[in-house]
Every structure is written in C-alpha cells, then in structure tokens.
Amino acid sequence: MPYYPKEVIEKAKEMDLLTYLQNYEPDELVHFSGDTYCTKEHDSLKISNGLWCWNSRGIGGKSAVKYLTDVKGYSFIDAVKIIVEKEKLQPPVKAIAPKKKRVYNLKLPPKSPTDDKVKEYLTGRGIDESIIDYCLEHNLIFESLPYHNAVFVGFNEQNKPKYAAFRATENKRIMGECEGSDKSYSFKLTNDNANIHLFESAIDLLSYATLVKMHGKYWQNVSMISLAGVYTPKEKIEESKIPKALVTYLKSHPYIEKIYLHLDRDYAGRLATKTLKIILPTEYPNIEIVDNPVPRGKDVNDFLLLSKDMKPVVSERRIPSGQRKPDKGIAR
C-alpha cells in the first residue's frame, strides 16, 4: 500500500470534482443547465457552485477524493493515488463553471388614465412641454398607479420595454427602479447621430433636450442616454467596468465617433467622469471622449432651472435596495 505524506493528501483533497472530471474524465461530464453539471453514469448527481450532491443517495461533498470513495467505491488511499498519478501526468487546469445568466423580467406598474401629475412635475423641473408630450406619446414616460409616479422606460433593439425608473411626483421625492429592470437598456432618446451624450438620470437627459431647444436647435437630432443613476467606479479605477447601457448602445452602433459626458459637478460625478475618461479609450480607442459639465449648478437640471430663473430642486431620496418600492409592478 502506498504511503503519502500529509501535505500530499491535503493537496489531493483540494481538487474539486468539476476540475477532476473536466481534466481527467471529460466524457463522464454532462452539462445540465446554467452552471450545473451531472455525470453520464448518474444523472441525479449534480455538480454546481464548487459542490456535488448525489440526490438519489443523499450524499455529497466538494472534493474529487470524496467522489471517488463514496460514488466510485475506491478506498481513500486508492482515491488519493488516482489523483496524485493523474496530476503527475497532466497538471490540472482549474475548472471555471459558466456564470448563470441573469434573467430580467421587467414588471411595470399599471398606467394611470391621465398624465396630469407627470406633466405638472416635469414642467416644474423646467422641462419643455412639447418634449414631455413626445415622450408620453411614444410610451417613453407614463404616469403610474396607484401613486401617480413618473415612470421612465428604456427599450431594447426590438422596441420591447426592458428598463424602468420611477420618481414620485409629490413632495416625498422618492425614486428607484421597477422590479426586473435591465440597466443595459436605460432611458434614452437617440437617432443615427455619430455623437452621443451621457447623463446620470432621465431628468438630466430631458433637461439637456430642453436646453438644446432653447438654443434654437432641433433636440431630436441629438442622441442622449441616461446611465440609470450615479456611476460608481471601483477603488482601482483601471478595474472599473463601463456602464452597461453604454456598452449595449456602442455594440449596436459601431459608428460612434464622440461621447460627451454631462455628469454631475459633485464629487461622485467628477470621479465618474475621470474614470470613464480613463477606461473608455482602452476599449474604444477610436472614440473621442469629451468632458462637458454644466457651468453652474450641481447637474444639468439645476443649470436648466437657473437658466429659467427657477429654483433648483432639493436632492431626491433613492429607495434603498430591499425596501418596498412604490408602484409595485405587474408583469407586462
């Protein structure tokens, strides 16, 4: 009987079953679904998240050693020997299970038969009424029930609603996202323009469209995308990810030449702008990145209100994750 030092045994026990099967018995491994596998011999033996469980026998574990002893019937020393000898012949490559793709199922709240509250709220934010009417007519904005919130909808390439953000239209100033929202398709107003303008929120986007109109230009010629809230970089800026909404749009619009950043003038907005100016050229070297903050106020809406001699709105409160959100949606 072979003798193995304690450190050799411990090392053999570190090998998980998925790594073992992918490297040494690939014909025995069957992909079940998502990040879950089973074996050809035992379809009730499932492997997922680094663990395995033989459901019909009520046993399971993590290591390949335990699989070889409990399922294949080898002695413990023989199981260790199998792994040690296979590792000598072919060092294993650590298995990486495919990530489970998140399924988004957007639930929109019921529509109000009227849009008076939404119109009153948005015009109170200085937004042009004809732009509001356009968005209402094209179902980009609607008034919800029972709280009469303003809901801003984002559509995918097939013109299906995939994202929705809401804001209260009364003094509570509550805002959040509808259940099942996919940030890859945030609220936007776009065309085939080679330049795009980025904003933190739908309100800032609509405010910019209003400013464009106020300067005598046709706002529908401008492509504008909201990033569904404040963009938060990682501690190491270089490790930060590009916002999903922007990645999705650039993928379907490869001809974009210039991106204008209209993020807030506060610390978070300036940090987000700095980060995007660093990471975007790495992925998109042919696109020019332009920092274009407003000259006055915290954000684009502040600047619009100041331009109209209107009082800027106090900061709004976002509903924390896990708390009940107004206008609980229904599947559509």
N, C-alpha and C positions, 0 to 999 in steps of 0.2 A: 504493500500500500504506500503510495507516495506521501511524502511529508512536505507541507508548505508552511513557511513562516507566517506569523500572524499578519504582517503587513501585506503579504501576497493575497491572503484570504480576504482581508478587508478590501483590497483593491478589486478583487474579483466580484465581491458583493456590491460594489458601487455601480456595476453595469446594469442599466435598466433593461427591461425586456424589449422595448421597441428598438433600442440600439442594437441589442443582440440579434434580433430577427432580421432587421434591415441589413446588417453586415454579414451574418453567417447563415441565415435560413430565409432568404428573401422570398422563396417560393411558398413558404408557410404563412406569410403575412398577407392579409386581405384588408383593403381599405373599406371600412364600413360606412362612415359618413363624417364630414367635418374633420375633427382631429381624433376621431375614434377608429380603431382597427380591431379586427378579430383574427383568429388563426384558421387556416384551412381545415385543420383537424377538428377544432372545437369552435363552432360559430357563436357559442354563448360565452366564450372567453373574450372579454372586451379589454382593450388597451387604450387608455386616454389620460392626459394630464400627468404623464410620467408613472402612472399606476396601472396595474392589471387586476381584473376580477373575473373569476370563472363562476358565473352566476348560477349555473345548474348544480355546482358542487359547494357553493358558498365559501370559496376560498379565494385568496388574492394576495397581492403584495406589490412590491416595486421592482425588486431585483430579478435578473435572469437566473441567478442561482436558485431562488425560491421556485421559479417556474420549472426549472429542470428537476428539482426534487419533488415538488408537490404535484406537478402535472405529468411530467415525463417519467417519473419513478426512479431517477438516479439517486444514489447515495450522495450525501453532502460533499464528500471528498471527490467523488467522480464528477459532480457538477462543477466544482472549482477547477478540476483538472481540464474539463472540456473548455472552459472559458480561458484558462491560462494558455493552453496549447493553441487555441484559435487566435488569441491576441499575439502570440509569438509569430505565427504565420502571416497574419494580416492585422495590423493595428486598427482598431475600430474607428469609424467616423461617427461622432455623436449624432444621434437621430434628432431631427427637428420636425416635430409634427406640424402639419399645416394649421395656420390660425383659423379659428372659426369665424367665418364672415358674418358680420352683424347684419341682421335683417331689420330694415326700417319699415314700420307700418304707421304712417302718419295718421293721427286722429285729429280731425278738425272739429271745432265746436260748431253747434248749429248757427245758421245765419239769421240775423235779425231781418225782418221785412223792411226796415228803414235803415238809413245810414246817417241820420242827423247828428248823432253823438260823435261819430268818427269825423265827419266834416267839421263840426264845431271844434273838436280837439286839434285837428291838423291845421286848420286855418289859424287857430290860436297859437300854433307853433310857427306861424309865418309862411306856411307852405301855400303855393298858388292853387286856387280852387280848380282851375282847368286841369292841372296835373293830378289833383286828387280825383276828379271826375274820370280821367283817363284810367287811373289805376282801379277805381271801382268798377268801371265798365268792363275791364279785362280781367276781373277777379283776382287782381294782384293784392287788393286790400278789400276787406269786408268788415262789417260790424257784427259782433257775435252775441249770442245769448248764453246765459241769462244776464251777464254783467255788462254788456254793451262795450266790450273792449274793441280796440282797433287791432285787427289781425293782418299781418303782412306775410304774403305767401310766396314761396320760391318754387319754380317749376323745373323739371328736367328737360332733356332734349326732346322727349315725346310729349311735352306740354302736360305732364302729369304733376300735380302738387306733391312735393317731397319735403318741404320745409315750411314752418310757420312760426312766426314770433308774434307775441301779443303785448299790448300796452293798455293799461287802464285809461279810460277817458275822463275819469273824475279825479278828485283831489288825492286819492290814495297813491297814485303814481307807481303802480305795481307793473312789472314787466317780466317776461320769461319766454320760454319756448313751448310749443304744443308737443304733446307726447308723440314719440316716434319721428321727430324731425331729423333730417339728414343734412348736416351742415355743408355737404358737398353742393347743395342746391339752395343757397340762401337767396334772400330777396334781391332782385336786380332789375334794371331797366337797360337793355342792351340792343345793339344792332350790329352791323358788319364793320364798324369802325376799327381801325388798326390800333387805336389808343383806348385804354380803359382807365377808369377812375375808381379807386378803392376807398371805402368808408367803413367805420366801425358799426354803424347802425342804419336801419332803414330811414329813420328820421333825418340823419345827416345826408343820406343819399337824396332824399326828396328836397331837402333844403338846398343842396347844390343845384339840382334841376331848376329850382325856383330862381336861384341867383343867375343861372345861365339865361333864363327867360328875361329876368330883369335887365340884363345887359344887352337885350335885343337879339339874342341868338336862339336858334331852334333847339330846345333841350332834347328832343327825340333823336338828334344826331349824335348825342353823347352816350357812350357805353359806361354804365355805372353798376358797381357790385358792392353789396354790403358784406361784411365778414362775420355777421351774426354775433356781434358783441366784441368785447375787448380781446385782442390777440395777445396771448401770454407766451413769451419766449421761454426757453429753458435757461437754467443757470449759466451753462456754457452756450453762448449764442450760436456757435457753429453747429451745435447739435439740434437746434430748433427746426421744427418742420414748417413747411409752407402751408398756409391755411387751405383747408380742403376746398372751399368754394373757388379759390383762385386756381388751384391745381386742376380741378374739373373743367373750369372755363378755358384755361390755356390748352388743355388736351384737345378740346373740340374746336379751338380757334388758334391754330398754329401760326397764323399770320400776324399776331400781335407784335407791335414794334415798341410801344411805350406804355409804362404803367405809372400813373400819378397816384401818390399816396396822400390822402387827405385825412390822416388820423389825428386824434385829439392832441392838444398842446400841453396836456398834463404829463406827469412822469411816465405813466403807463403807455400813453400814446407815443411819446418820444422814444421810449425804449423799443416799442414795437416797430416804429419806423426805422430805427437804427438796425434792428435785427433783419428786417426784410431787405434793407439795402445791402446787407452783407450776404445773406443766403440766396436771394433771388438770382444774382448774376452767376452763381455756381451752377444752378440748374438751367438757367435761361440766359446764356451769355450774349445773345443777340437782341435782348430786350433792354431798352433804356429805362432806368428807374429814377423817377423824379419825386423829390420830397416837396409837397405843396401844401403846407399847413395854412390855416386862416390867419390873417394879420392881427385880428382881435377876437377875444372871447376864447372859451375853452375848446369849442368844437364848431363844426360848420353851422349847426343850428343856432348856436349863440351868435355867430357872426351875422347870420341872416336876420335874426331878431334885432341886433344892434343896427344893422343897415336900414331896418324899417322903423327905427326908433321905438321898438317894442322891448319889453323887459324880458331878459333871458329866464328860462325855466330852471327851477331848482333841480338838483340831481335826483334822479329817479331810483327807486329801490328794486333790485332784481331779486326774484324769489329764489332762495337757496335750494340746491338740489335735495330732493327727498321730501320737501314740503308740498302740501296740496296746492295746486295751481288753479287760478280762476279759469272758468270755462273749460272744465274737463271735457276733452274731445270725444267725439263719436267717430267710428270708422267710416271713411268715405272712399 
